[in-house]
Amino acid sequence: MDDRSPVDAETIAREIVACIRELNNSVAVDTPLIGEKAVLKSRDLVDVLLSVEEYAEDRLGVAFDWSSD
């Protein structure tokens, strides 16, 4: 039996911000992660994406496919 409850977009955004704050405490939901005004270095962004992948698999039951377009 699957005991995961539905998660809305706002909850996911908060989880992503929490992952990022572990690396840089000055972020908010609307902080740019890529581009000229990005607050993270490339390596840090990769770490965030891996944390988001882990969250998605553990909490949402969603597997990432990094090889697709």
Backbone bond lengths (Angstrom), bond angles and torsions (degrees), N, CA, C in turn:
res aa  C-N    CA-C-N  psi(-1)  N-CA   C-N-CA  omega(-1)  CA-C   N-CA-C  phi
1 M - - - 1.457 - - 1.521 109.38 -
2 D 1.297 116.85 137.68 1.463 123.00 -178.85 1.526 108.97 -93.11
3 D 1.358 117.14 119.59 1.460 120.09 -177.66 1.526 112.70 -101.56
4 R 1.323 117.37 15.42 1.471 120.38 178.10 1.515 109.35 -76.02
5 S 1.325 116.02 136.05 1.461 119.73 176.22 1.525 109.09 -97.31
6 P 1.335 117.21 156.42 1.463 119.90 178.78 1.535 110.99 -60.21
7 V 1.306 115.40 145.81 1.466 121.06 -179.46 1.520 107.94 -124.61
8 D 1.345 116.37 132.84 1.457 119.74 -179.91 1.525 111.08 -89.68
9 A 1.317 116.20 169.97 1.469 122.08 -176.32 1.523 111.83 -61.39
10 E 1.321 117.75 -36.13 1.464 120.52 -179.80 1.528 111.26 -65.13
11 T 1.320 117.17 -39.81 1.463 121.21 177.63 1.525 110.37 -63.74
12 I 1.311 116.60 -42.50 1.461 120.55 178.80 1.523 110.11 -64.39
13 A 1.331 117.35 -42.90 1.468 120.86 178.41 1.525 110.64 -60.34
14 R 1.321 117.41 -42.18 1.475 120.00 177.79 1.526 111.61 -62.75
15 E 1.321 117.15 -38.82 1.469 120.70 178.24 1.526 111.03 -64.89
16 I 1.327 116.73 -40.46 1.460 120.78 178.15 1.521 110.08 -64.26
17 V 1.330 117.09 -44.36 1.467 120.88 177.96 1.525 110.10 -60.94
18 A 1.320 117.58 -40.30 1.463 120.61 178.71 1.523 110.89 -62.20
19 C 1.330 117.56 -40.13 1.473 121.32 177.23 1.526 110.46 -62.96
20 I 1.315 115.67 -41.95 1.461 120.24 -177.90 1.528 110.72 -69.71
21 R 1.315 116.64 -38.47 1.469 120.11 -178.71 1.518 112.35 -63.09
22 E 1.313 117.28 -22.75 1.463 119.92 174.54 1.532 110.27 -63.64
23 L 1.325 116.61 -26.99 1.461 122.11 -179.71 1.522 112.31 -99.06
24 N 1.326 116.02 -35.40 1.462 121.16 -175.90 1.525 107.75 -149.99
25 N 1.308 116.50 110.45 1.461 121.17 -172.92 1.525 114.45 -74.57
26 S 1.324 118.84 -3.56 1.474 120.83 -175.26 1.528 113.05 -99.76
27 V 1.321 117.92 33.80 1.464 120.42 -178.83 1.522 111.44 -108.56
28 A 1.316 114.46 156.29 1.462 123.07 173.70 1.522 107.22 -135.37
29 V 1.309 116.87 177.93 1.461 120.92 -178.66 1.517 111.72 -58.70
30 D 1.337 118.22 -31.12 1.462 121.10 -176.97 1.532 113.83 -99.51
31 T 1.324 118.68 12.22 1.465 122.21 179.07 1.529 110.13 -72.41
32 P 1.343 118.38 129.97 1.473 120.33 178.01 1.533 111.28 -65.80
33 L 1.311 116.18 133.05 1.465 121.02 178.53 1.518 111.90 -101.96
34 I 1.320 116.04 -18.16 1.463 120.69 177.20 1.521 108.40 -133.80
35 G 1.320 116.15 161.20 1.461 120.57 178.92 1.517 112.59 97.56
36 E 1.320 115.80 -171.91 1.461 122.31 -175.25 1.526 113.67 -60.39
37 K 1.319 117.08 -35.34 1.464 120.89 -175.68 1.529 112.96 -98.41
38 A 1.311 117.17 16.30 1.462 121.27 -178.70 1.525 110.94 -62.93
39 V 1.327 115.37 142.03 1.465 120.19 -178.96 1.525 112.46 -98.64
40 L 1.334 116.95 -5.35 1.459 120.93 -178.78 1.520 111.12 -114.79
41 K 1.309 115.23 147.51 1.463 120.33 170.96 1.527 107.86 -78.76
42 S 1.315 116.69 162.65 1.466 121.59 -177.02 1.519 112.07 -54.65
43 R 1.309 116.73 -44.73 1.472 121.17 -179.09 1.526 110.44 -62.07
44 D 1.322 117.12 -40.81 1.458 120.77 178.84 1.527 111.43 -65.54
45 L 1.328 116.77 -37.55 1.457 120.28 178.22 1.530 110.31 -63.79
46 V 1.311 117.29 -40.20 1.466 121.04 176.62 1.526 109.89 -60.89
47 D 1.321 117.62 -43.28 1.463 121.29 178.14 1.529 111.24 -60.65
48 V 1.325 116.29 -41.02 1.469 120.44 178.40 1.528 109.97 -63.53
49 L 1.325 116.98 -45.66 1.457 120.15 -179.64 1.523 111.81 -61.41
50 L 1.329 116.86 -38.27 1.458 119.80 177.09 1.525 111.43 -67.35
51 S 1.323 117.44 -36.37 1.462 121.06 176.26 1.525 111.06 -66.44
52 V 1.318 116.29 -40.03 1.466 120.70 177.63 1.525 109.79 -65.10
53 E 1.308 116.87 -40.42 1.466 120.55 177.18 1.529 110.15 -59.56
54 E 1.319 116.68 -46.18 1.462 120.84 179.78 1.534 110.77 -61.80
55 Y 1.329 116.82 -43.80 1.468 121.25 177.23 1.527 110.74 -59.08
56 A 1.326 116.11 -47.20 1.465 120.47 -178.11 1.527 111.48 -61.89
57 E 1.316 116.39 -40.81 1.464 119.32 -179.91 1.523 111.46 -70.99
58 D 1.337 117.08 -45.20 1.462 121.45 -175.78 1.525 113.11 -73.42
59 R 1.324 117.18 -43.64 1.463 120.77 -172.58 1.528 113.93 -97.18
60 L 1.322 116.72 -28.17 1.460 119.39 -174.66 1.524 113.43 -111.56
61 G 1.336 116.33 -12.75 1.458 119.60 -178.16 1.510 113.17 70.98
62 V 1.333 116.66 26.30 1.459 122.22 -178.05 1.524 108.98 -108.44
63 A 1.314 116.53 126.42 1.462 120.93 178.12 1.524 109.52 -95.29
64 F 1.309 115.94 132.07 1.466 121.27 176.32 1.518 109.34 -80.04
65 D 1.320 116.12 144.62 1.455 122.33 172.52 1.520 106.73 -121.21
66 W 1.314 116.35 94.51 1.465 121.75 -175.50 1.527 112.02 -70.93
67 S 1.338 117.66 -11.22 1.462 119.72 -176.20 1.528 113.16 -91.64
68 S 1.322 118.72 -7.72 1.469 119.88 -178.08 1.521 110.82 -89.73
69 D 1.325 115.52 164.82 1.471 120.93 179.07 1.470 111.45 -77.14
